[in-house]
Amino acid sequence: MANKKQTQSADIELNKLENRVEDLVSVVSKLKDENNSLNASNSPSLAAERSKAQEKNEKVRVRVEAMISRLKAMEK
């Protein structure tokens, strides 16, 4: 009798655990899909933003180098 109750209790707990795992698998799948979607939609805008930042950095670098050259020329 006690064995049967333990088995039933174990089966109930196993079913609960199984349901929880299925729920978690479902959530992970949804999150993967959402992540892929976000990466796909942000990729072009992020690439453009990065390119713009690189161009801006290059312009600033050129200006700073020119300033340094002028300062060195003034020292002489």
C-alpha positions as CSV (number, residue, x, y, z in Angstrom):
1,M,0.0,0.0,0.0
2,A,2.8,2.4,1.0
3,N,4.7,1.4,-2.2
4,K,1.7,2.2,-4.3
5,K,1.3,5.7,-2.7
6,Q,5.0,6.4,-3.2
7,T,4.7,5.3,-6.9
8,Q,1.7,7.5,-7.4
9,S,3.4,10.4,-5.7
10,A,6.5,10.0,-7.8
11,D,4.4,9.8,-11.0
12,I,2.6,13.0,-10.0
13,E,5.9,14.8,-9.3
14,L,7.4,13.4,-12.6
15,N,4.4,14.7,-14.6
16,K,4.7,18.1,-12.9
17,L,8.4,18.2,-13.8
18,E,7.7,17.0,-17.3
19,N,5.1,19.8,-17.8
20,R,7.5,22.4,-16.4
21,V,10.3,21.2,-18.7
22,E,7.9,21.4,-21.7
23,D,7.0,25.0,-20.6
24,L,10.6,26.0,-20.4
25,V,11.4,24.5,-23.8
26,S,8.6,26.5,-25.3
27,V,9.8,29.7,-23.6
28,V,13.4,29.1,-24.9
29,S,12.0,28.5,-28.4
30,K,10.0,31.7,-28.3
31,L,13.0,33.6,-27.0
32,K,15.3,32.2,-29.7
33,D,12.8,33.3,-32.4
34,E,12.5,36.8,-30.8
35,N,16.2,37.1,-30.6
36,N,16.7,36.1,-34.2
37,S,14.0,38.6,-35.3
38,L,15.6,41.4,-33.3
39,N,19.0,40.6,-34.7
40,A,17.7,40.6,-38.2
41,S,15.8,43.8,-37.9
42,N,18.7,45.7,-36.1
43,S,21.5,44.4,-38.2
44,P,21.2,46.9,-41.1
45,S,20.7,49.9,-38.8
46,L,23.6,48.9,-36.5
47,A,25.9,48.4,-39.5
48,A,24.9,51.8,-40.8
49,E,25.4,53.4,-37.4
50,R,28.8,51.7,-37.0
51,S,29.9,52.9,-40.5
52,K,28.8,56.4,-39.7
53,A,30.8,56.3,-36.4
54,Q,33.9,55.1,-38.2
55,E,33.7,57.9,-40.7
56,K,33.3,60.4,-37.9
57,N,36.3,59.0,-36.1
58,E,38.4,59.1,-39.2
59,K,37.5,62.8,-39.8
60,V,38.4,63.6,-36.2
61,R,41.7,61.7,-36.4
62,V,42.6,63.7,-39.5
63,R,41.8,67.0,-37.8
64,V,43.8,66.1,-34.7
65,E,46.8,65.1,-36.8
66,A,46.6,68.4,-38.6
67,M,46.4,70.3,-35.3
68,I,49.5,68.4,-34.1
69,S,51.4,69.2,-37.2
70,R,50.5,72.9,-36.9
71,L,51.6,72.9,-33.2
72,K,54.9,71.2,-34.1
73,A,55.4,73.8,-36.9
74,M,54.8,76.6,-34.4
75,E,57.4,75.2,-32.0
76,K,60.2,75.5,-34.6
